[in-house]
């Protein structure tokens, strides 16, 4: 067998593992193994790249030692950083990590394009076009993802908007496309300074595109940049004639696109609206909400749930912040031991990313068969004795159904307000991530249980245990 045959076979195997892994990631039950399978696919692809040393011409051999050393250093740095950050990252910071990894993928694609363009290695207009487009999209995804990470991590606050911003961004994009087109027409024979300016402007464009977008829309933006990264990687795979890169890029690009559309639909917004509008801009036009927030003790809420027949729990980002998932499940098991039917209702954009709450609950050992997607459980809220909202806000706001002046009007929500009694576990009286006031909190059948979610769960556990102890 020739080295080239081994390399191509390895790339085919890697591509199969990527696709198989992604397929298994579609279900919470098999998602963990899917990640492992996809990881092995990456190992195979990386090892296959080292086989090129067996299949090089004489002119390339003097550079082999240097290149292998550089690759080894890069692998060591990447593995070390990923292992350390993966071990340390909190569940609340998972979206930030996704943003960083998206950015690294886009940066890698841009680096490949830069090497090709700076080295005049491209031949043919199609290959050159792929290199230019991959470089533009990859650089934009890199800088945009870094801004998204900084916003979610609280390192960059607020948005950056000024009159004529869209015109400036549109003009900048036209300049980049013109520079890319000129590079293609010239067959890649342009100055290094010209190429450097092209990449600098592409990076700047990513910043300009992301800075105006509000924090509530960052998850959608991250998913969009994920799709961009996949597209850029696919383009550069074509440039390098590397089937593993092409297939991986197409898979990531298509999955990222579908996820972006899913999230936009779950927020009842178009992707263009996310990119070019301010989500909270109309919040001041909502009008006054009648009624008042009615506080309740954790112990009273717990006792009512203890004697309920059916309880539905709607978790949100506040649950992740408080790291209360373990205490919550302990409380759920106590209710189940007293013949209470308990279910979890998951909104598509609960938390900061799709699947965020599923992973959080799985970490606590919550069985998959009591976790339901919004469309599967929404009709059951009307039969629930108690609905409990733990750290969620916008995803349970009935204004999305009833208030046409609300910025979230039309957004699909969990029908929590239709339960006989609603308890909202919340740290304070603040608004949601979008800055929109929640009408649920003022409803007649809703009471607020203020406090850190973990402490509230401990108090609820104590109340039910004392009740049972007193009964003996």
N, C-alpha and C positions, 0 to 999 in steps of 0.2 A: 504493500500500500504506500502510495506517495504521501508526502506531508500535506499536500493540498487536499487530497481526498480525506485525510484525517481531520483537517481543519473544517472543511465543509460539512462533514458528518457531525462534528462536534457542534457547529453552529445550528444545524438542523435539530439536534437534540436539545440545545439550549432554548431554541424557539418553542419547541414542543413543551418544555417545562414551564416557560413563561406563560403560555396560553393555558396549560392545565392548571397552573397555580392560580391564575386570575379567575378561572372558572370556579375553583374551590373557594376563593375569597368571596363569592357571591352569597354564601350562606354563613351565618354566625357559627354554625356547628362545625363547618369544615374550614373556616377562614384561617385558623392558626396553621393547619397543615398546608394550606394553599401558599402561605407566606414561605414556609419551609421549602416547598417544591420550587417556587420561583427563585428562592435564594440559591438552591442547587443549580438552577439554570444559569444564574449569574456566575457561579463558580466555574461551571463548564465553559462558559464563554470567555472568561478571563484566562483560564488555563489554555484554551485553544489559541489565544493570541500569542502565547509564548512559543507555539509551534512554528511561527513564522521564521524563527532563527534557523530552522532546518531547510528553509526554502527561500533563500535570498541569493541575489547575485553577488559576484565578486566585489563590485564597487560598494556594496552596502556593508560588507563584513567588517571593515575597520570601525564602523559606528555601533556595532552590535553590543559590545561590552558597555559602552556609555549608555546606550538606550535601555539595556536590561537593568542597569543600576538605577537609572532614573525611574523606571517603571516600578522597581521593587520599593524604592523610597516612597513613591506616590501611593502604592498599595498599603504600605505600612502606616503612613499618615492617615489615609482614608479609613482603614480598618480600626486603627486606634481611636480616632475621633468618633467614628460611628458607634463603636462598642461602648465607649465611655458615656457619650451623650445618650445612647439608647438605654443604658442602665440607670442613668440619673433622672431622665425626663419624667416629670409628673404627668398624670393623666390629663390635667388641665392644660398642659403645655403641648399636648400632642399635635394640635393644628399648627403651632409654630414650627415644630419639627418637620411636619409635612411640607410647610412652606420652604424651609431651608433645603430640604432634599430636592424639592422641585427646582429651586434655584441652582443647585449644584448640577443637576441634569442639563438645564439650559446652558449653564456656563461651560459644561463639557462639550456640548454641541457647538457653541460659539468658538471654543478653543480649536476644535477640529477645523472649522471653517477658516479661522485666522491662519492656521498653519498652511492650509491649502492655498489661500489667497496671497499670503506673504511670500510663500515659496514658489509661486507661479506653477503649482503642481496640477492644476485642473486642465482638462482637455475636453473641448466640445462645449457647445452652448448649453446643452441640457444639464450636464454635470456642473458647469459653472453657475447656472441658475439655482440649482439645488444648494450649492455651497453658499451663495449669497443669501438666499432666503433662510436657510438654516442658521446662518450667522446672525441675521437680523432678528429672527424670532427667538433664538437662544439667548442672545444678549439682553433683549427686552424682558424675557422670562426671568433671567438672572437678577437684574436690578429690581424688577417689579416684585418678585418673590421676596427679596430681602426687605423691601419696604413693607410688604404685607406681614412678614415675620415681625418687624419692628413695631408695627401698629398693634398686632395681637399681643405682643409681649409688653406693651406699655412703654416702649422706648421712644416711640413717636406718637404724639397725641394730636388729635384734631385733624382737620382736612386742609388742603391747600387749594383754594379756589380764588379766581379773580376774573374780572370781566374779559371776555375774549379768550378764555382758556382753551375752549374747544377749537377755536380758529388756530391758535398757536400749535396745539397738538396735531391738528390736521395738516398744517403747513410743514411741521417737522416730519410727519410721516411721508408727505410728498417728496421732501428733500431726500429722505433715506431711500425711497423707491427710485428716485432719479439717479442717485449715486450708485445704487445697485445695478440699475439698468445700464448706466455708463460703463461700469466694470465688466458687465457681460458683453456689451458691444465691443469693448476693447480686448476681449479675450483674456481678461485677467491681467493684462499688461498695464497696470496703473501703479503709481508711486506708492511706497510704503506709507508715506504721510497721508495720502488719500484714503487708504484702507484703515489707518489708525483713526482718522476723523470719523469714518463710517461707523466703526465699532463704538467709539465714544458717544456719538449721537444716538446710536441704538440703545446704549445703556441709559443715557439721559432720557430717552423717550419712555423707557420702562418706568422710570421714576415719575415722570410727568403724567403718565397714565394712571398710576396707582395712588399718588398722594391725594388727589381730590376725592377719592372714594371713602365713604364712611366705614367705621369699624364694623357695623352690623352686616355689611356686604363683603367683608374680607374673606369669609369661607368660600363664597362664590368665586371671588377673584383668584383665590388659591387654586381652586379646581380648574378654572380657565387657564391659568398659567401651567398647570399640570398637563392640560391638553396641548398647549403651545410647546412645552418641553418635549412631549412625545413626537409632535410634528417635526420639530427641529432635529431630533435624534434620527427620525426616519429619513429626513433629507440627507443628513450627513452619512447615514448608512449607505445611501445610494451613491454618494460621492466616493466613499471608500470601497464600494462594491462588497459590503459586509452584510450578508443576509440576516445575521442575528440582530444587528442594530436596526435594520429596516423593519423587521417583524416586531421587535420590542417597541420601536417608536410608533408603529401603527397601532399596536395593542394599547399602549399607554395613551396615545392621542385620542383614539376612539372612546376608550373608557373615561378619560377626562372630559371629553365632550358630552357624553351621555350623563355623567355625574353633574356637570355644570347645568345642563338643561333640566335635570331632575330637581336640583336645588332652586333654580330660578322658578320652576313651576310650583314648588312647595311654598315659595314666597309670593306667588301670583305676580311675577314680574318677568320682563324679558331681559336677556343678557345685556342688550343695549341700554336698557333703563338702569341696570346696575352700574354700568360703566360710565354713563353720562348724566346721571341724575343724583340728587342728594336725597337719600332715603328719609332722613328726618326733617327735611326742609318744610314739610307741610304740617309738622306736629303741632305748631302753634295754632292751627286752624281747626283743631278737633272740637273745640267747644267745651263747656263745663260738663262734668259728670255728676249726676244726681246721686245722693246717698253719701255714706261715709264708710270708712274702713272700720271693721269691728274686730278688735283683738280677742283672742281666746287662749287659754292655757293649754300647754302641750298635754297635760294629764287629762283634761276634759276631752280633748280630741281623741286621745288614745282610747279612753273608756268607751266613747261612742263607736269607734271602729271595732273594739272588742265585741260589742253586741250587734254589729252589723252582719248582714248576710253576704253582701258583696261590696268589695272595696277596689277601686281602680287608682293606681298611682301613676302620675305623670311627672317623670324626672326631667331636670334641666341642668344647665351649666352650674347653678348654685350647688347642686349635689356633688359635682366634681370638685368645685372649689373647697367645699367643706370636708371632702374625702369621707363622706358619710355613707357610702354605699354598703359597707359591711354592717354597720349598725342598723341601717334601713332593712337589710335582708334578715337580720336577726329579729327585728320587730315583725317582719312579714311572716317568718316561721312561727313566731308566737301566736299570731293571728290565725294562721293555718291550723295550728294545733287545737284551736278553739272553733274549728269548722267554718272559718270565714273564707269565702272565695276571694282570693286576691289576684289581681292581674296588673301588669305594667303596660302602659300605653306610650308608644314612642313616636314622636313627630319626626318627619324626614330631616328637619334641620335642628332637632333638639341638640343642645350643647353648642359646639362650634363647627362640627363637621358631621356629615351623615355617618351613622355607625358609632359616633362618639359615645352615646348612652349605652348602646349594646355592648361595647367593649368594657365600659365602666361596670355594668351589671354583671357581665361574665367574670370580671375580676373578683367580684364578691361571691361568685358561685350561684347566682340566680339561675334557675333552670330555664332553658330556652322556651319550654312549652307554656310558660306564663308571661312571656314577653310578646306583645302584639304590635304590629305596625298600625298607624293611624287609620287607614282605610278598613282594617279588619276589626277594629274595636270601637270605632266612633259611635255606632248605633247602640252599644251596650251602656253608655254613660247614663242614659235615661232610666235604666233599671238598677243603677248603682245606688246603694244607700249612702256611701261616702266616696268622694273623689279627693285625692290628696295630691297637691301640686308641690313638688320639692325643687325649688330653685328655678322653675321655668317661668316665663313671663309672656313674651310676644306670641308664643305658640299656643297659648290658651286664652287669648284676648278676644272676647266675643265681638269687639268692635269690628273685627275683620268680616263679620257677617252682617252687622246692623248699621254701622256708621260710615256712610259714603264719604264723609269728609276726612276720615282717618287715612293716614299713609299706608296702612296695612289692609285696607278694605279689599276684600276678594281673596285674601290669603287663606288657604285651607288651614284650619286649626283643629285642635282636640276639643271635642264637645264637653269639656269639663263642667261648664256652667249648667248643663242639663241634669246633673246628679242631684239627688235630694239635698245633700249637704256637701259643701266644699270647704276644705281646709287648705290654706296656702302657707307653706313654710318658707319664710323669707327673712333675710337679715334686717331689712328696713323698709321704708316707704318709697324708696326710689323707683324710677321708671325702668323699663326694660332696656336691653342693649340698643334698641332702635330709637330710644328716647320718646316712645309713645306711651301715654298713660293707659293702664289696663282697667277696663270697665268691670272685669270679673271681680276685682278686689272690693268694689262698691255694691255688689249684688246682695240681695236680701238673704240668699242661701249660702253666703260665703263668709268665713271668718279667717282672720290672719293670725298665724302662730309665728310671732317674731322671734328671731334668734338664729344662731349658727345651726345649720342643719344637723350636724353631728350631735351637738348638745341637745337639740330638740328630740332627736331619736333616742338618746339616752334617757331623757325625761319620760318619753312615751313608754319605753321598755319598763322603766321603774314603776310607772303608774299601773300598768297591766299586771306586773308581777306582784305588786303589793295588793292589788284587788284580788288576785287568785289566792295569795297567801292568807288574806283576811277571810276568804271564803272557807278556808280549812279551819 
